[in-house]
Amino acid sequence: MSITHIVLFTFKAGTDAHVIQDTCDRMLALKDKCVHPTTNQSYIKSSSGGSDNSIEGLQAGITHAFVVEFASAEDRDYYVKEDPAHREFVKSLDGVLEKGQVIDYTPGVFAST
């Protein structure tokens, strides 16, 4: 079953716009940079993101959101735990983010097992 991985960022106050753009570009570039070692191919099905433009006022400081789709929990687990490109990206966020949040879900599954 597919897994949808939602990533939310709040950048530190005063972060230069170029740093924010670069961070977002690099987050989206993970779709092509993350290659599975057994297939030597990208395993991220889709990736999108952008800056908040909600009119509801419920953002709680979140300024940027990304949605990454994986074909399986195994692919998501490799991405989070082992993929060197992803691990390098996460390390690069130190000092740039005020807050990062992540939530994953399986579409259509509403009860935990």
Buried (B, 14 or more C-beta within 10 A) or exposed (E): EBBBBBBBBBBEEEBEEEEBEEBBEBBBEBBEBBBBEEEEEBBBBEBEBEEEEEEEEEEEEBBBBBEBBBEBEEBBEBBBEEBEBBEEBEEEBEEBBEEBEEEBEEEEEEEEE
